[in-house]
Amino acid sequence: MLNRRDALWLSASLVPVCASRGHAATSTDLTRIFKPGEKPTDARLGPPKTLGGYFPFTPPRSLAEWTKRRQELREQVLVSQGLWPLPEKTPLHPVIHGKIDRDGYTVEKVYFAAMPGHYVSGNLYRPTAPTPGKRPAVLSPHGHWANGRLYEAPEGTISRDLGLKAETEREAARYPIQARCANLAKLGFVVFHHDMVGYAESSAIPHSEGFKDVAAELRLQSFMGLQTWNCIRALDFLESLPEVDPKRIGVTGASGGGTQTFLLGAVDDRPAALFPAVMVSTAMQGGCVCENCSYLRVDTGNIELAGLFAPKPLAMSGANDWTREILTKGFPELKQLYKMYDAEQNVAAEAWVQFPHNYSRPSREFMYAWFSEHLLGKPGKVTEQKFVPVPPQELRVYDAQHPRPQDERSAEKLRLVMTETSDAQIARILPKENDQQLHADFRKIVGTALRVMITDSLPAVVAVRTALPDSKIGNLPLHRAVLGRVNGQDAIPVAGVGGPIREGKPAVLWLHPDGKSSLIENGKPAAAVEKLVDAGVRVLAPDLFGSGELPLPDSTAAKPQHGHVFGGYVYGYNRTVLANRVHDTLTAIAYLKSALHGNHIAIVGWGAFGPVAILASALAGEAVTKTAADIHQFRFDAITKLDDPMMLPGAVKYGGLGAFLALCAPRPTLVWNHAGTGIGKTAKAAYAATGAKDHLTLQKGGMIPEDVVKWILG
């Protein structure tokens, strides 16, 4: 007879979402839960989420909840951009030349080094009217308009916009990007308008090329991350100007420039006001590779990402595009968020659905008024003034007297610099013997990165979606159920073997590529399982994502979108296969922890699921007391395909499996089949740093299950 505590073993009383009895086991697999051909009701088995999906934002229940969420989401954005930790800021060495005089302002030509061998080019607009003290400034990234900063609208577009009243002056209709920079300068703002990578004079790296391969994913080197870094360095440039007030800097851009605007506000504290035009919405999230990267929008979307700027002034515009519903979908939720800060007046939105996708005159005037109120202290309507455009050819930065820098690098060569910089940063925080502070720094950087890469942490409780009547394998009790996250859409089939736990013995989470059916050999308990149960240990085996009765969906790979095959189009919105397996493992750990009231939990990962055990143990922390894992000679840097089930973007950047193993210190860990993987050095250093050298056992070759069981029970 089981006592009440033991009866919680796979009991639906833990968090009962559904207690249906399911289907009887078949004679071929006693652990089966579903009829042949049936699948769990798991949303992950459907089509993956894409940039064209629906991305609503649910406001937090409290400011405390949002504060925690905001910190985690900001870290997610930084990791996704390849900017966690931020690279060292090298000297800009700015060059400013070629002043052009206009009525009330001047235009100059600028380039500077965002990093060694990579340059940002643009135009600097400065007011000429005298003013006491320093001036506010505006950073103005552009979007995907032809020639970007040098955009000149074709006659058909000019006629259309004038006819629709999206524009009222021919000069502004022909040069709408110049119009906003000139008018901001006339209002008293210093404006820097810089090139997106691959547009106008940023030609060393073609737009959307050079960062789409597997190696780039494994190091989180992306086109989007490079542009975010360019924006950060552009803020540095603006701050370096003696006349600029660094506490009064706004950022505005439209379309892809709108994406750059709210992403910069998400990762950098310096902007004081934002105006992302025609980009923030619950619909399409950004179509270019420069607006997507792995992890950015997993469990989030552009509305929430824009909300990271709260409570500082944020306004946005919509048009007849994916932003047309901003006033009813997204903006009301942002107002609720700002209300928590008692700052509803700091968020605003308008939509001009009679106009196509652009930064029209009405939306520009809305922006002028927003920045005038919040950066100049002058509330009220602002009417756009006429201006004399500068012919695009005269705005060009590079000329005979100011040629392109000779050390300018291609994407391939720039990535070498990025790799060297990143590797040096990680090397500086690698644990050293008896250096617990360094180990803490390592845990903060790599542990945070791993949480983002899995997009998960250990839940407090889980839901038992289905619990079946107990049966037997041989003479041993067999328990079957389907687990999932509370309020989640996952469904993880599990099977458990064992009776009452003996005092001091662990529950064992058994991870195997064959899933829960691996508990059985020839119709009876597997020998290693039986040894564990005989010793008073319970064994729980889940069908992790892609195993057993939880199969992989028809496709988990990056599909061509907008003319590109790119990992960020799928891993920017969905967990990887490996991350889903770790997610399922964390669910099972949380179940055991809750069901067994904190008894010891050991994880054993067999074959290709050994790395899963290590990653889950690293994230679960003290909830796991022992980890045993077959590395299976696996290395992240050996992955060559985007759809490899072991793909984990960023894994190489943060030190690979050895670094994640180091996060398990000081808890006892056994690893075998690691020859040639190079995991030992970092892991040994971490265990030494925590005074637990003897708690790490590394075996280059294989191990028989009986010896693994002895170690678990030892």
N, C-alpha and C positions, 0 to 999 in steps of 0.2 A: 504493500500500500504506500502511496506517495503522501507525504504530509502537505499542508496547504502551500508552503513555500515551493516545494518541488512541483506541485501541480501547475505552477505558473509556466512550466516548460511548454512552450508553444501554445499557451492558453489564449483564447480570444478575449480574455478579460483584461489584457494589458492595455491596449487602446482599441476597443472593438469598433472597427469601421464596418465590417461585414462578417457574419459568422456562418455563412452557408457551408454546407458539407462537401461541396465539390463532387468529384467523380471517384469511383473505386479504382484501386491500383490494378494494373494488368499483371499477368503472370510473368512477363518478361522483365518488368521493371517495377519492383515493389515501391519505389519512391515516386512513381508518376502521380501527378495531381490532375492533369487535364487529359481528356480523351485524345487519341491520336488525331493530329491535324488541327487541334485547337491550340490557341496561344493565350497567354495572359493578357488581360486588358491593361496594357502598358503603352503609354503615349509614345515612348521612345521607339516602338516598333512601326510607327507610322512614318510619313515623309519627314525629313529633317526641316527645321525652321530655316527660312531664308530671309534675305534682306527685304523681300516684298511682303512679309507677313504682317501680323497685327501686334503692336507693342504697347499695350496700355500700361499706365503707371498707377499703382494703388498707393495713395499717400500713407505714410506711417501712422500708427496709432498715437504716438507720442514723440516729443522732441528727443527724449532719451533714446528711443528706438531708432530714430533717424540719425542721431549722432553716431551710433555704432554702425548702422548701415552705410552712412556717408563715408566713414573712414575705410571700411572694407571695399566699397565700390571705387573709391579714389585709388586705393592700392590696386584694384583690378584694372583700372584704366592705365595706370603707370606700368604695370607688368605687361599688359597687352601691347603697349607702345614700345616695349623694349627699354623702358626708362626707369626700371626699378633694379638697383638704385640709379639715381640720376648720374649720367656721365660727368666727368670733370669738365668744367667750363674753361676752355682754352682761350687765349687772347683773340679778340675779334679782328684787330688790325683794320678798322674801317677806312674806306676811301670815299670821300665826298667831293664831288666836283661838278662843274658845268652848270652853274646857277642860271636859271631862266626867270626873268621878272614878269610877273602878272599883276593885275590890279588887286592889291591887298595881300598878296602872298608871293612866294618864290617856289620854284621847283628845282630840286637838285638830284643828281645821280649818285647812287650809293652801291657799294658792294662790301661785304665783310665775310670773314671765315667763320662759319657756324661750327666747324670742326676742321682739323687739319686736312686740307685738300678738298674741302667742300664749301662752296660759296653761295651766299644769298645776295641777290641783286634786287634793286627796286628804286623807287623815287621817293624823295623826302620833300613834303610840302610844309613850308613854314610861313606863319603870318608875318606881315611887316609892320602892322600897327603897334605902336609902343604899348607896353603893359607893365604894371608894377608886379614884381615877383615872377614866379615861374608859371609856365603855361601847362594846361592839360594836353594830353596827346591821345591819338587814336592809331591803333595798328589795324591795317585794312588788308587782309588776305582776300584774294579773288577766287572765283569758282572756275568751272569748266567752260568759260567762254573762249572762243577762238583767239589765240595769241595772248590771252590772259590780260596782264597789265597793259598791253599795247592794243587792246580790243578796239575795233572800229566796226560798228554795226553796219550790215549791208543795207542797201536802199529799201529793200522789201520790209525789213524789220523796222526801219525808221518810219516808213509810211504806216505800217500796222500800229505801232505804238502811239504815234501821233493821232491816228484815227480813233483809237480806243481811249484816248486821254490818259494812257499810262505815262506819256511824256507830253509836255506842252511846248518845249523849246527844241528846235532841230539840233542845236549843238549838244544838248544833253541826251537827246535820243541817239545821236551818233556815237557819243562818248560817255555812256552812263557811269562808267567806273571813274573816269576823270571827274565827272560832275560831282560825285560825292566827296572825293578828296579835296577838290577845289573849294567846295562850299564849307566843308569842315574847317579848312584853313581860313576862309573868310570869317568864320565864327570865332576864330582864335585858337584853334587846335593845331598842334604840330602833328602831321600825319605821315606815317610810313606805309607805303603801298608796295608790297614785295611779291616776287614771282613764286608761284607754286613750282615744285620740281618738274622739269620738263616743259615748262611754258615760257614764252617770251625768251629771255636771255639765260634762263636756267637750262642750258642745253646739254650739259655733260652727261646727264642721265635722262634718257627718254621717259616721258610720263608713263607710268604703270609698268615699266620694265626693270628687271634686275633684282627683284626681291620676291619671286613667286616660287622658287624651288624648295625642295625638302630641307636643304641645309639652312636656308634662311628661316624657315619655320622653326627648326630645332633651336635656333638662336634668337628667335623673336626679332629678327631684322626685317622690317617691313617698310614699304613706301609710306604708309600712314605715320609710322613712328618717326621716320626721317622728317616728314613735314611738321609734325608736332614739335620736334626738336628745333627745326628752323624757326617756328613761331616763338618758342622760348628764347632763342638767341636774338630774335627780332625785338622782343621786349627788352633784353639786355642792351641792345643798341639804342633803343629809345631812351632808356634810363641813363645812358652814358652822355646824352646831349645835355649841356649845362643849363639850357633854358626849360627843360622838361621837369614837371612835378611828378615824381615817381608814384605818388599816391593818387594821381588823377589820370589814369590811363584806361581808355576804353578800347574795345575790340569789336569790329563789325565786318562781316563778309556775307555773301549770298551763296546759296547752293553749296558746292564743295567748300567755299570760303566760310559758309555758315557752320559746316561741320568743324572746320579748323577753329572757328570762334568758340563754340561751346566746349570743345575738347580742351582748348587752352585754359578756359575758365575752370575746367574740372581738375587740372593737374597743377596749376600755378596760382598762387595766392595774390599776385600783384594786380591783375586787372580789377578795376573798380566798378566797371559797368560793361555789359555785353549787349549786342544786338545781332543775333544770328538771323539772317533773312532767309525765307523760303527753304527751311531745312528741318526745323524741329517739328516732329509729328509722330503720331502713333502708326503711321503707314510706312512707306518705303524709307529705309534708313540711310541710303547713300549707295549709289551703284558702282562707283569706281573702286579699284584696288586701293587708291589713296584715301578712301573713306572706310576701309574695312581691314581688320586684322584679327588674328585668333584671340579669343577670350573677351573681346571688347563688349559684346552685347549678349553674352550668355546670361540668362535670367535678368536682363535689363533691356533698355531701349533709349532712344534719343531724348524722350521727355524726361526720364529720370536722370540721365546723364546731364542734361541742361540744368536740372534741379540741384545738382551738386554746387551750383554757384550761390544758392540761397544762403543768407538773406540779402546779398548784394543786388543792385539793380539789374534786372534782366528783362528785356523786351524782345519780341520776335514778330515776324510778319508771315502771312500766308498768301497764296495766290491760287490760280486754277491749276493745281498740281497736287502732289501727295500731301501738301500742307493745307488743303482747302478746308479741312474740318478742325483746324487748330482751336477755334473758339469754343467748340463743344467737346472735343476729345483732346485732352492734354492740358490745355490752359486752365480749366476749372480745377484740375488736380494740383497743378502748380500753385494756384491761388491758395488751396488748402494747406500746402506745404509752407508757403510764405506766411500764412496766418499763424502757424505755430510759432513763428519768430516775431509775431506782431508787426509784420512788414508787408502787408498786402499791397501797399502803395508802391512797392519795389518790383512788382512784376506786371507786365502788360503785354497785350497781343492785339493785333488787328489783321484782318484778311481782306484782300482785294481780289475776290474770285472772278471778277470780270476781266482780269488781266492774266496772261499766260505767265509761266515761270520766269521771273526776272526780279530785279531790284528797282522797281518803278519809282517814279517821282513821289507819289503819295507815301510809299513806304520809306523812301529816303527822308522825306520831311518828318515823318513819324520818328525816325532815328535821330535827326538833328535835334528835335525837341527833347527827346529822351536824354541824349548826351548833354544838351545845353542845361537841362534841369539838374542832372545828377553830377556833372563834372564842372559846370560853370556856375551853378547856383542860380540859373536864370530860367524859371519855368515859363511855359507859354508856347504858343504856336510859332513855328519857324518856317518861313517861305524860302524856297530855293532861289538863289540869285543867278542871274546870267553870268557866264564866264567865257573866257577866250581859250579854247582848247589848245593844247600843245600837240602838233603833229606827232604821231607815234614814233616816227623815225628819230625825232629830236629828243625823245625820252630815253633812248637807248643808253645804257650805262657804259658799255665797252666801245672804245674808239682807238684811233692810232696812238693817242697820248696815254690811254688807259686800256691796254690790251687785257685779254682774259688772263688770269693767273696761270703761270706755267705749271704749277703743281696741282692743278685741278684734276680730280680723280673720277674715273668711271665708276659705275655701281660695283663692279667686281673688286676694284682696288679700294674703294671706300669701305666695303664690307670687311676687308682685311684690317683696316684701322679700327672699325667698330668692334671686331672680334678681339683684337689685341687690348683695346680699352676695357672691354667687358671682362675678359679673362684676368686682367690685372686687378680689377675691382674685386672679383670673387677670390682671387689668390690672397688678397690682403685680409680677408675675413675668415680664411680657413682656420679651423680650430688647431690649437697647439697644446701640447701636454701641460696640464695644470694651469691653463689660461681660461678660466671660466668666463671672463668678460668677453674675450674674443669669441668663445663658443656662443654666448648670448647674442652677439652681433650676427654671427653666422645663422643662428636659429631665426632671428628676426627677418633677415633678408631672404634666406632660402626657404624657411618655413612659410613665410607669407607668399612667396612665389608659388610654392607647391599648393597652398590653399587655393590660389587663383587658378592654377593650371587644372586642378580637379574641380574647381568651382564648388567646393563643398567643405564641410567640417562635420565633426561628430554631432548627430542630433541628440536632443535630450530624451525624446521618446519616439517610438515608431508605431505604426498601425498594423494590426493583424487583419488583413483584408479577408482571408479565408482560413479556417481551421478545420481540418478533417479529423474523423474519429481515429484514435490510436489503433495501430496494428502491430505486427511483429516481423522482424527479420530473424529467422531462427528462433532463439529463445529471448531475444532482446526487444524491448519496446521500440516501436518506430512511430515518430510523430511527423506530420506533414502540415505545411501551412503556406500561405502567400503573405509576404510582408511588403510594406511600403512606407513612405514618409507621410506623416500627417499632413493633409491638404496637398499631397503630391499626386502625381499621375503615374507612378511606377508600380510594378507588381513583380515581386521577386519570389519565385518558388524556392522553398527550403525543406529539408528533411533533417530530423534529428534522431539520434540513437542514444539510448542510455536511460538508466533509472536514477535513483537518488545519488547526488554527489557526495562523496566522502569529504570529511573535514580537510581543508587545505588543498584540495585538488581543483584544478582549473576546469573550466569549460573550454573546449577546443573548437575553434572555427576552422573548418576543413575546406580549403580552396583548391579546386581541382578542375582542369579543363573539361572533364566529363561531368562536372557538376555534382549534384546530389546522388546520381546513380553510381558514383565511384565508391560509395559506402558499401556496395554489394559486390561480391565476387562469387560467381557460380551459385547464385540464389541464397547466399548466406553472407553475414558480415565480413568485410575485408579483414584480413588478419591483423593489420595495424589498428583498425578501428576497434576490433574485438579486444585487443590488448589494452587500449585506452579505457574502454567501458569496463573491463574487468578490474581495472585499477581505480574505479570510481569516478571516471571522467565522462562527461557528456560530450557528444560530438555533434556539431551542427554543420551541415553542408548546404550552401546556397547554389542555385543556378545563377551564376553571375551573368551579366549582360553578354549575350553571344554564346552561352553554353546551355546544355540541357534543354529544358522546356522554355527558356527565354532566348530565342534565337536572335541572330543579327537581323536587322531590317534588310530590305532588298538592296539598299545602298547606304553606306556611311561615308562615301567619298565625295571629294569636291567635284562638282559638275561645272561645265562651262557656263559662265554667266557674263553678260556684257562683253563677250568675246575672249574671256580669260578662264583658264583653269587655275584656281587659286585657293589655297587652304583656308584663307581668311573668310571666304564666302560660306564655308560650312562650319569651321571651328570657331568662327567669330560669333556663332549663334547657337551652337550645340556642343555638348561635351564630346570628347573623343571616345572611342570604344574603351580605351584603357581607363579614362576618367570615369566612365559609367561603371566599369567593374569596381573601381575603388569606391565609388558612391554606394554601390550595392553592398560592398564589404563593410563600410561604415554603418549602413543600416543594420546589418546583422550584428555588428559589435554592440551597437546601441540597444538592440533587442536583448542580447545576452546580458548586458550590464543591467538593464531594467528588470528583466525576468528573474535574474539570479541575485538581485539586490547587492551588486558590487563584488561578487566573487571574482576570483582570478580568471582572466581570459587569455588564452594563448591562441595565436594564429599560426597555421602551417600552410604554406603555399607550395603546391606541387607543380613541377614542370613549368610551363609558360606562365602559370599564375603565381610563381614566386615573387616577381617584381610587384604584383598587385598587393601581396601581403606586406611588403616593405613600405610601399606608399601609404597604404591604409594605416599601418602601425605608426608611421611618422606623423600622420594627421590626428590619430586617436589619442596620442600621448599616453598618460598613465592609465587609461582605460584598458590598455593591453599590457600584460605583464611579461609575456614572452612572445618572440617571433621566430619562426623557423621557415626558411625560404630557399627554394631551389632557383638559383639565378639562371640556370639553363644557358650559360655562356652569352647572356643577352647584353647588348650595348646599345644605348640610344643612338650613338653616332654611326651605327651600322645601318640604320633605317634609310631606305632609298625611295619609298613610295608614300605619297600623301595618305593613302587609304590603308596603310599598314595598321593592324589592330593594336600595335604597341606604340603608335604615333602619339607623341605628347609634345606639342610645340613648346619650346623654351627649355626642354629637359637638358640639352647640351649646354646651354648658356649658364645654367645654375649648377653645373658640376656632374650631371648624370646620376646614375643609380647610386654611386658611392656617396654623393652628397645627401641623397634622400635617406640612405642607410644611416648616415651620421646623425640624422634627426631622431633616430630611434634611441640614441644614447640617453641615459645609462642603462636602459632596460636590457635584460639578457636576450641576445639575438644569435641565432645559428644560421649560417649561410653556406651553401655548398654549390659545387659546379660553377665556381667563379673564375676559373683559370682564363687568363687573357682578357678579362673585363676591366681591370685596373681599378676596382672599387675599394681595394684594401687601404690605401694610404689615407684618404680623407676619413673613412670610417674609424680606423684605428686612432687617428689623431683626436677625433671627437670623443671616443670612449676614454682616451687618456686624459683629455681636458676635464672630464667629469669624474675622474678618479675611478673608472670602472673598466680598466683594461681587461680584466678577467671575464667580463660579461659579454664579450664579443668573440665568437668562435667562427673562424673562417676555414672552409674545407675546399681546396681547389678542385678535387674530384667529386665523384658522386657519393651518395650515401644510401644505404638500404633503409626501408621504412622502419624496421625494427630499431635501428640505432637512432632515428629521429624521434621515435616514440620514447625511447629511454631518456633522451635529452629533455623532452617535454615533461616527463614525469620526475626528472632528477631534482 
